[in-house]
Amino acid sequence: MKNLLLSAAIGDITGMPYEFENRTKNYNAVNLLLSSNTYTDDTVCTFACAEALIKNLNMTENLWKRCRADLYRGFGGRFARWLIAKDIQPPYNSFGNGSAMRVSSAGFMAKDAKECIELATQTAMPTHNHPEGVKGAVATALAIFYGMQGKNKDFIREHILEKYYPNWSDLTYQGIKPNYDFDETCQQTVPAALICFLESTDYADCLKLAIALGGDADTLAAISGPMAYAFYKTMPKELIDNAIAKLPEWMLEVNKQFDEFVSR
């Protein structure tokens, strides 16, 4: 499999136009190739974490450096304050969905579940050291890892959704959609993203389901997209090409290096 990290970037890019003013609950109105779409903080953080993992860099320093170099990408308030401080500050106990949106590399590169949990925790700890922040990262990464291992959806539902978010275990996409709203916590974003993946039929369908929840669209798609790619093993070429055209050179280089690292 190639373009592993792009699976998160594509989700971010396609969801970006629907995060605020164009928010929709109409699945058929979702266009995954709007000309206005571009990458946001979700993608910057994803590639910064992946780069740190494969090059054995300090996670906190690399996240801080890469994000500070691309400040105007819609970073959340507390994370933005962490970024613009003169020096790197301690983690601030966040349980926002930022830990889940940046963790996909851990799921793709882990050799076993134990390593997956350890790597996911590494990516969360610079800022999202609240137990719910770490849990959101771990649950997301494990869903990706199990997809890469060829586990079926019943297995992923049991070992991720039912284990980490038992209150969501009996919920369906159509059941949560009417009242689902914009929410930036792991507790409301990660299980919703899992449901989008579990009820999807392919990668593009997963993104459209995530965006049409009418919530934090780019992040829901950036979290569920890698789950879908790990499971279905394929993404539409036009979405890949669109992402490649919109990402900076350093990300494209990390994307290539990451694929090479995982394929060893």
N, C-alpha and C positions, 0 to 999 in steps of 0.2 A: 504493500500500500504506500502511495505517495501523497504528499501534501496534507499530512496529518494535522499540522497546526492550522492550515487554511480552513479546516472544518469549523473551527471556532471563529476565525476572521470572517468567513462567509456569513455565518449566523449574525455576527455583529453588524456587518455591512448591510445585509438585507433588512435587518430589523431597525436600523438607525432612523430611516424616515418616519417610522411609525411609533417612535418612543414618546413623542409629545403631541405636536399639533395634529398629526394625521392618525392618531390612535384609532384602531378599528377593531370590531368584533366580527367583521364580515370576511370570512375565509376567501371568498371568491374575489374580493377587492384587493387582496394582497398581491403586489407585483414585486417579485424578487430581484428585478433588474431595473429599478428606477435610476435615472441618470443622477439624481440628487444624492444617492447613497455613497457613504464613505466610511472609513473605519473610525472607531471611537476608542475611549479608554480601555474598553474590554480587550481589544486587540493588542494595544501597546503593552498592557500588563501580561497578557498571555505569552507574548513573544519574549518579554523580559524575563519571566519566570523560566520558560523553556531554555533560554540561552544560559541562564545561571546553572540550571541542572546539568546540561550536557557539557558545559565548559568548567564545571566545578567552581563557579564564582560565588562570592558572597551574595546570597539571595536578596537581603535587604539593600545592600549597596547597589546592586544591578537594577533592581526595581526602581529605586529612587533616581538613579542616574538616567535610565532610559525614559522614565515618565517625565522627569524635569525637562528633558530635551524636546518634549512634544506636549507642552502644557495645555494647549487649547483643544483638548479632545473630550471634554465633558466629564472630567473627574468629579466624583462626589465631594461634598463639602469638607468632610473631615479628612479624606484622603488628600484633597487639594491643599488643605492647610499643612498636612504632614509633608507634602512635596515642596512647598514654598518656604518652609523653615530654613534658617541659615545652615543648620546641621541636621543630620538624621536624628529624628526623635524616636523615643520608645514606642512600641505598639500601643494602640489606643483602645483595645478591647472591643473591636467592632464585630458585629454579627451581620453586617451588610452582605449583599450578594456578590461583592467584589472578590471574595475568596473563592467562590464557585466559578466565577466567569473566567478566572485566570489559571485554573488548575489543570486544564486538559492534558498538558504534557505529562503530568504524573501518571495518568491513566494509560496513555499510549506507550510510555517507555518502561513501566514497571514489569518486572519478571515474575512477581508473585503478589498476592494480596497484601502481605505484610509490608513489602517494599512500597507498594502503591500508597498505603496509609502513611508511611513515613515521608514519602516524597510530597504527597498532598499537604501534609502538615507543614513541611518546610515552606511551601509556597504561601501558606496562609499566615504564618507567624509574624512576618514583618509588621503587619497592621491588624489582622483579623484574628487575634489570639483569644477571643471569647469562645467558649465551648461550642456555641451554635455556629460561629464563623468557621471553626475548624471542622465541625461535623458537616457543614455544607460542602466544603472542599473535598472531604474524604468521600462522602456519598457520591458526589459527581464523578470523582476520579475512579472509584470502584465500578460505577456503572459503565464507564468507558473501558476499563480494564477487562471486565467480564464480557463485554461485547467483543473486544479483541481476542478473547480466549474462546469465542464461539458459543458462549452460554446462551440459552434461549430466553425469551422475554419473561416467562414464568419464573425462571431462576433469578433474573435481575429484579423482578418485582418483589420476590420473597426476600432476597438478600439485601436489597437496598431500600425500596419504598417501605415495605412492611417493617423492616428492622430499624431504620433511622427515622422514619416519619409515619409511625403506626396510625396516627389520626387520619392520615390520607389514604390508608390502604384500601378502603372500600369506595373511594371517590372515583368518578369518571370525568373525562374531558367535558362532556356536555353538562355534567353536574356542577362543575366548578365555574364554567365559563360565564354564566349570566351575572354572577356577583363578583367575579374576579376583577381586581382593580390594580392600579399602579402601586407596587410595593417593592422596596429595595432591600428587604431582609432575606437572609437565607431561608428562614422558616417558611416563607410564603413563595419564594422563587424556586428553590431547588425541587421540592416535591411536585410543583406545577410543571416544571421542565421535564421531570421524569415521566409524568403522565403524558405529556405531549409526545415524548419519544415512544413510550410503550404502546400508544394508540396509533402511531404513524404507520404508513405503508412503505415509505422510502425517505431519503434524506430531505428532498425538497418539501414533501408533505409535512415532515416534522417541523421544518422552519415555518411553514405557513400556519400550522396549528399553534405554534408558540407565539407568533406575531398576532394572530387573530384572537388570542386570549384578551387582548386589550390592556395589557399591563406594561411592564418594563421590557418592551419588545426586543430591543437589541440584545439585552442580557439573557432573556429567556431563550432566544435563538442561539446565542453564543454558548450557552450551557447545554442545551439539548442537541445542538448540531453535532458536536463531537461524539455524543452517545450514539446518534444515528449513524454517523460515518463508521464508527468502530463496529457497529452491528451489521449494517448493510454493505459495507466495504466499497461503496461507490458514491460519487457526487456528480451532478451534471457539469459537463465541460464548460458551459457558458458561465456558470457561477464561479468556477475556478478561474477562468480567464478574466472575468470582471474583477475578482479580488486581486489577482496578480497585477493588473493594470493600476490598481489604486493603492497598493502598499509600497512603502519606501524600501530602498535597496537593502538596508540592514535586516529587515524582516524577511525578505525573500532569501537572503543568505542563511539566516537562522532556520527558515523553513527547510531548505536543502540540507543543511548540516544535521538538523533534527531527524529527518528521514533516514539519512545515512547512519546516524547513531542507533536508531531503533532497529534498522535492518541487519545490524552486525550479529 
